Amino acid sequence: MPNTKSAKKRLRQNVIRRNHNRAIKSAIRSSIRKVREAVAAKEFEKADELFRVTVKKLDKAGAKNVLHQKTTSRLKSRLNHHIKSAKDKAAA
């Protein structure tokens, strides 16, 4: 337990920030899952639209240091590769 006034304030701030960051991360995971489900269902137009929304969320999280910038880049790259490879398999 914090003893000083500043430590108590820091604890309150940390609780608020943790909840905010958890909500952002949860939204990102849900968004990635929706893209993967759309790709699995071969709904590529929907997957592209959801991918754009997901990239926006990832970029915001990276800019605000909720996620590391390289983590966001890696997730975007893997998701894009997943979509493109599924499109190529469907076309072939």
matplotlib code that plots the C-alpha trace (Angstrom):
import matplotlib.pyplot as plt

x = [0.0, 1.2, 2.1, 2.8, 0.3, 2.2, 2.3, -1.4, -2.0, 0.3, -1.6, -4.9, -3.4, -2.0, -5.3, -7.0, -4.3, -4.2, -8.0, -7.8, -4.9, -6.6, -9.7, -7.6, -5.8, -9.0, -10.5, -7.5, -7.6, -11.3, -10.7, -7.9, -10.1, -12.9, -10.5, -9.3, -12.9, -13.8, -10.8, -11.7, -15.2, -13.7, -15.3, -12.4, -14.1, -15.3, -11.8, -10.2, -12.6, -12.0, -8.2, -8.2, -10.1, -7.7, -4.6, -6.0, -6.5, -3.0, -1.4, -3.2, -2.0, 1.5, 1.5, 0.2, 2.7, 0.0, 1.8, 5.3, 5.7, 7.4, 4.7, 2.1, 4.1, 4.5, 0.8, -0.1, 2.4, 1.2, -2.5, -1.9, 0.1, -2.7, -5.3, -3.1, -2.2, -5.8, -6.8, -4.1, -5.3, -8.9, -8.0, -5.9]
y = [0.0, 3.5, 5.7, 9.1, 11.4, 11.2, 7.4, 7.3, 9.5, 7.4, 4.3, 5.9, 6.9, 3.5, 1.8, 4.1, 3.7, -0.1, -0.3, 2.0, 0.1, -3.3, -2.0, -0.9, -4.2, -6.1, -4.1, -4.7, -8.5, -8.6, -6.6, -9.0, -12.0, -10.5, -10.1, -13.7, -15.0, -13.0, -14.5, -18.0, -17.4, -16.1, -12.7, -10.8, -7.4, -7.5, -8.6, -5.7, -3.2, -4.7, -4.7, -1.0, -0.4, -2.8, -1.0, 2.3, 0.9, -0.6, 2.7, 4.6, 2.1, 2.3, 6.1, 6.2, 3.5, 1.0, -1.4, -1.2, 0.3, -2.8, -5.0, -3.1, -3.3, -7.1, -7.6, -5.5, -7.3, -10.8, -9.9, -8.4, -11.6, -13.8, -11.9, -11.9, -15.6, -16.5, -14.4, -16.1, -19.6, -18.7, -17.4, -20.4]
z = [0.0, -0.8, 2.1, 0.7, -1.0, -4.3, -4.2, -3.6, -6.6, -8.7, -7.8, -8.8, -12.1, -12.7, -12.2, -14.6, -17.2, -16.9, -17.5, -20.4, -22.0, -21.4, -23.2, -26.2, -26.4, -26.1, -28.9, -31.1, -30.4, -31.3, -34.5, -35.5, -34.8, -37.0, -39.9, -39.5, -39.4, -42.5, -44.3, -43.2, -44.6, -47.8, -47.5, -48.8, -49.3, -45.7, -44.6, -46.4, -44.8, -41.3, -42.0, -42.6, -39.3, -37.5, -38.9, -37.7, -34.2, -34.2, -35.3, -32.6, -30.0, -31.2, -31.2, -27.6, -26.5, -25.5, -27.8, -29.0, -32.5, -33.8, -32.4, -34.3, -37.5, -37.0, -36.4, -39.5, -41.7, -40.6, -41.0, -44.4, -45.4, -44.2, -46.3, -49.4, -49.2, -48.7, -51.8, -53.9, -52.8, -53.6, -57.0, -57.9]

ax = plt.figure().add_subplot(projection="3d")
ax.plot(x, y, z, "-o")
ax.set_aspect("equal")
plt.show()
